[in-house]
């Protein structure tokens, strides 16, 4: 079983991805996919770079993880993402049958929970609020810089 310190350790790696997005002037959201205790995929928001509204951190990480595993299902994996997934990403994670999703900061405007109770696969466990303050601060700082 994963312990809280594992969740924080992997969320810190997702935060590193988010900081990379920040440096590239992308909305700073980062994600990592962990399988059997090791990171198999990383991703951060690339919507500006790729001029693609679907290029969210989670989507990048899902694609990368599927490629690494050689299959479309991520049923033995956990996704760590710095901000609550939007409905699009939650839907994609549902299709991937991922075992667990751990997110940092809640997204009151665009997070999946504002549209739908559970868009994930019925077996997927959801954990929110891991390093929420640090994850949220990165977003807040980014939008302050934009104004």
Secondary structure in CASP SS format (residue, H / E / C, confidence):
PFRMAT SS
TARGET T0000
AUTHOR 0000-0000-0000
METHOD secondary structure of the structure
MODEL  1
X C 1.00
X C 1.00
X C 1.00
X H 1.00
X H 1.00
X H 1.00
X H 1.00
X H 1.00
X H 1.00
X H 1.00
X H 1.00
X H 1.00
X H 1.00
X H 1.00
X H 1.00
X H 1.00
X H 1.00
X H 1.00
X H 1.00
X H 1.00
X H 1.00
X H 1.00
X H 1.00
X C 1.00
X C 1.00
X C 1.00
X C 1.00
X C 1.00
X C 1.00
X E 1.00
X E 1.00
X E 1.00
X E 1.00
X E 1.00
X E 1.00
X C 1.00
X C 1.00
X E 1.00
X E 1.00
X E 1.00
X E 1.00
X E 1.00
X E 1.00
X E 1.00
X C 1.00
X C 1.00
X C 1.00
X C 1.00
X C 1.00
X C 1.00
X C 1.00
X C 1.00
X C 1.00
X C 1.00
X C 1.00
X C 1.00
X H 1.00
X H 1.00
X H 1.00
X H 1.00
X H 1.00
X H 1.00
X H 1.00
X H 1.00
X H 1.00
X H 1.00
X H 1.00
X H 1.00
X H 1.00
X C 1.00
X C 1.00
X C 1.00
X C 1.00
X C 1.00
X C 1.00
X C 1.00
X E 1.00
X E 1.00
X E 1.00
X E 1.00
X E 1.00
X E 1.00
X E 1.00
X C 1.00
X C 1.00
X E 1.00
X H 1.00
X H 1.00
X H 1.00
X H 1.00
X H 1.00
X H 1.00
X H 1.00
X H 1.00
X H 1.00
X H 1.00
X C 1.00
X C 1.00
X C 1.00
X E 1.00
X E 1.00
X E 1.00
X E 1.00
X E 1.00
X E 1.00
X C 1.00
X C 1.00
X C 1.00
X C 1.00
X C 1.00
X E 1.00
X H 1.00
X H 1.00
X H 1.00
X C 1.00
X C 1.00
X C 1.00
X C 1.00
X C 1.00
X C 1.00
X C 1.00
X C 1.00
X C 1.00
X C 1.00
X E 1.00
X E 1.00
X E 1.00
X C 1.00
X C 1.00
X C 1.00
X C 1.00
X H 1.00
X H 1.00
X H 1.00
X H 1.00
X H 1.00
X H 1.00
X H 1.00
X H 1.00
X H 1.00
X H 1.00
X H 1.00
X H 1.00
X H 1.00
X H 1.00
X H 1.00
X C 1.00
END
